[in-house]
Amino acid sequence: MQQNTNDWALITGASSPIGQQVAMHLGGLGYSLALLGFRHREAMDDLCTTLSNRNIRFATKQISLNTQASLDQVITWLDGLSIKPGVIAWLAASGVMRPVKELNMHHLGWTFQVSAFSLAIITARLAPRKLIVISSTGATRVVENYGALGAAKSALETMLRYLAVELAPNTSVFGIRAGLVETSAAHRLPDFDTLRTSVLSRTPMGRLVTPADIAKLVGLLASEDLEMLTGSILDLDGGLRLVL
Ligand SMILES: NC(=O)c1ccc[n+]([C@@H]2O[C@H](COP(=O)([O-])OP(=O)(O)OC[C@H]3O[C@@H](n4cnc5c(N)ncnc54)[C@H](OP(=O)(O)O)[C@@H]3O)[C@@H](O)[C@H]2O)c1
């Protein structure tokens, strides 16, 4: 499915393990990559080395997507490089993993700004041909200590539907609601091992979702002509949602 295109893909959360897989996959399909990360510069550096070795064109920026000013900086950065992304893959997320009763307005504000609100501002400004948003099972199901991010992911999914309507017919909008992926961020969930065992034992496909599973689906949604699927969110969970 090599695209051989001059198309740029903007990837937020590119420094995450899942974002890195998405970047390598889209790069392999022929996309040039505009990569956004925040704190983990080393992870981004490693990704850049891999992309360079594969002759994939890229540009990177480290920035926190939590203020209007920083979002404006992203647009200015892209304009300065004459990059008009045809595809946006949205993976940026940050949240405080605690029970709801331990959350304050700062925790919730930060989580929603980074994980949901920024998508609305950037996508509406850039109006790409395709928007692919990574949500999680916690948007619709209750996962212990995941209240802040779960609620922000629900907001993200709602925003996705509004964008699908408001930006049609020029933009097709898709969501991927992924199940548990064993990343360092997931390991920060209190009692991760219990969650992992429970998810594994109930998942019909008998394994956890991997970054490669997500990257493959992002690649498919980016490459294929699927405009009539706009506004849909695909459950990528090995069938876990089907089981009581
Ligand atoms: N792991 C799972 O079980 C799972 C399941 C379903 C969906 N997902 C989703 O997949 C995506 C990646 O998840 P992950 O597990 O690989 O987690 P992660 O490492 O925590 O990924 C979060 C990404 O968002 C970036 N980020 C954090 N704060 C930011 C900020 N203020 N401004 C801009 N970017 C910021 C991080 O950049 P830095 O690292 O550079 O700071 C990182 O690239 C997330 O959207 C997550 O919700 C994960």
The ligand as a Gaussian input file, in Angstrom:
#p B3LYP/6-31G(d) Opt

LIG

0 1
 N       -1.694000       2.715000      26.310000
 C       -2.989000       2.386000      26.197000
 O       -3.484000       1.449000      26.833000
 C       -3.876000       3.161000      25.254000
 C       -5.123000       2.626000      24.928000
 C       -5.956000       3.329000      24.073000
 C       -5.558000       4.549000      23.572000
 N       -4.350000       5.047000      23.906000
 C       -3.995000       6.363000      23.390000
 O       -2.849000       6.294000      22.558000
 C       -2.128000       7.527000      22.675000
 C       -0.691000       7.236000      23.105000
 O       -0.752000       6.531000      24.319000
 P        0.491000       5.948000      25.119000
 O        0.012000       4.852000      25.965000
 O        1.599000       5.659000      24.166000
 O        0.739000       7.150000      26.123000
 P        1.770000       8.326000      26.282000
 O        3.153000       7.852000      26.119000
 O        1.426000       8.978000      27.548000
 O        1.400000       9.269000      25.069000
 C        0.949000      10.549000      25.213000
 C        1.537000      11.407000      24.123000
 O        0.998000      12.713000      24.283000
 C        2.059000      13.640000      24.422000
 N        1.719000      14.689000      25.380000
 C        1.580000      14.585000      26.724000
 N        1.313000      15.786000      27.253000
 C        1.292000      16.656000      26.229000
 C        1.093000      18.046000      26.145000
 N        0.860000      18.785000      27.233000
 N        1.140000      18.618000      24.925000
 C        1.374000      17.881000      23.809000
 N        1.575000      16.569000      23.826000
 C        1.533000      15.963000      25.034000
 C        3.242000      12.857000      24.961000
 O        4.446000      13.540000      24.611000
 P        5.789000      13.367000      25.513000
 O        5.849000      11.905000      25.856000
 O        6.890000      13.819000      24.603000
 O        5.631000      14.245000      26.713000
 C        3.059000      11.525000      24.227000
 O        3.613000      11.593000      22.952000
 C       -2.904000       8.388000      23.681000
 O       -3.814000       9.199000      23.006000
 C       -3.643000       7.337000      24.481000
 O       -4.791000       7.852000      25.119000
 C       -3.484000       4.390000      24.741000

